[in-house]
Amino acid sequence: MSGTEVAAGTETVDFGGLQISFDARVLRPRDWTTAQSWWAAALLRDLPAGDVLELCSGAGQIGLLAVADSARRLVCVDVSPVAASYTLHNAEAAGCIDRVSIRTGLISEVLPRGEQFPLIIADPPWVRRSETVRFPEDPLLAIDGGDGGMDVVHECLRAISGHLAPGGVALLQLGTQEQAEAVAALLGGSGLVAGELREYGDRGVLLRIDHA
């Protein structure tokens, strides 16, 4: 698949009013994660000027919905070229392809030193490697968080620490309250502080991160 073409086996679902396409190689959009988009969109009204960064963006749905009603540009980062292609297709379908750029590769390799964003959305895989067998329909790359479930979360935290603009906010998606508490502990002395936590039952949690 290249450009805005879609592959055989592509599905399209409604995500907060956007039509989002994906296939079995990309994590299926979860309805509950529109909550991350709506929270981000509300925050954008009062945040400093600048682009929005989405880490581990998958098919791009969360970031696209977050900026849909604004003039903000969106930078999507994902290690999967397939996910990147779907993000491009979905941005075109949403009518905002001119405001979306996609960087394919490891987070640490695609964000230049000194680049800053007033809002960072992060959706890392957070399932423990030993537990990924519980989700046979999900692509392993999109859910495998390493032995403790936090490997990619740590990468996202390093990116947030290095690229969140003064006065900015990050919204991090995690699996459990316990993971959120672990993140809060990791932020000690980093200049960042864990803020509001919103819980969505067994589906996951959203954690706000601010400058201390």
JOKA-V926101 format. One record per backbone hydrogen bond with DSSP energy under -1.0 kcal/mol. CO is the residue of the C=O (numbers start at 1). NH is the residue of the N-H. If there is no record, write none. Layout:
# JOKA-V926101
co=CO nh=NH
co=CO nh=NH
This chain:
# JOKA-V926101
co=2 nh=5
co=7 nh=10
co=11 nh=22
co=13 nh=20
co=15 nh=18
co=18 nh=15
co=20 nh=13
co=22 nh=11
co=23 nh=26
co=30 nh=33
co=31 nh=34
co=32 nh=35
co=33 nh=37
co=34 nh=38
co=35 nh=39
co=36 nh=40
co=37 nh=41
co=38 nh=42
co=39 nh=43
co=40 nh=44
co=43 nh=46
co=52 nh=75
co=53 nh=121
co=54 nh=77
co=55 nh=123
co=57 nh=60
co=60 nh=64
co=61 nh=65
co=62 nh=66
co=63 nh=67
co=67 nh=70
co=73 nh=52
co=74 nh=101
co=75 nh=54
co=76 nh=103
co=77 nh=56
co=77 nh=57
co=78 nh=105
co=80 nh=84
co=81 nh=85
co=82 nh=86
co=83 nh=87
co=84 nh=88
co=85 nh=89
co=86 nh=90
co=87 nh=91
co=88 nh=92
co=89 nh=93
co=90 nh=94
co=91 nh=96
co=92 nh=95
co=96 nh=99
co=97 nh=100
co=99 nh=74
co=101 nh=76
co=103 nh=78
co=106 nh=109
co=106 nh=110
co=112 nh=115
co=117 nh=165
co=118 nh=169
co=119 nh=53
co=120 nh=171
co=121 nh=55
co=122 nh=173
co=127 nh=145
co=128 nh=131
co=129 nh=132
co=131 nh=134
co=132 nh=135
co=135 nh=138
co=139 nh=142
co=140 nh=143
co=140 nh=144
co=143 nh=127
co=145 nh=151
co=146 nh=129
co=150 nh=154
co=151 nh=155
co=152 nh=156
co=153 nh=157
co=154 nh=158
co=155 nh=159
co=156 nh=160
co=157 nh=161
co=158 nh=162
co=159 nh=163
co=160 nh=164
co=163 nh=117
co=165 nh=168
co=169 nh=120
co=170 nh=209
co=171 nh=122
co=172 nh=207
co=174 nh=205
co=176 nh=180
co=177 nh=181
co=178 nh=182
co=179 nh=183
co=180 nh=184
co=181 nh=185
co=182 nh=186
co=183 nh=187
co=185 nh=188
co=187 nh=190
co=191 nh=212
co=193 nh=210
co=196 nh=208
co=198 nh=206
co=200 nh=203
co=204 nh=200
co=205 nh=174
co=206 nh=198
co=207 nh=172
co=208 nh=195
co=209 nh=170
co=210 nh=193
